[in-house]
Amino acid sequence: MYREEIYTDRKIGVIRALIPIHVSGEFDDRRPVIYTGEAQIMTQMGPLPISFEIKADNLADAVAKYKEAAKAGVQETIQKLQELRRQEACKLVVPGQPGFTPPSGSGIVMP
């Protein structure tokens, strides 16, 4: 189990700390605290939320590493979006499947 703490500067982004705990609620010092960051980038379709892990030993370290981790998270998201776009562009459109529209006057008759 984890206890979640949220830290923000109310301008740029958010850092979430997932603090390992025992079922009793006491801190579990055998497991590391997990830090994640959140930010938004503006796209043509509006704001896109970005989440990314921050490799840090403590909160001060997470704050110091936020900028670089955010850059890496944005780059990774952009690469994933480009890959999805590429996959969609390469899709074969087959008669009978959604998205297939025969050209008008082509003489093709759908069964």
Order of alpha helices (4+ residues) and beta strands (2+ residues): beta-beta-beta-beta-alpha
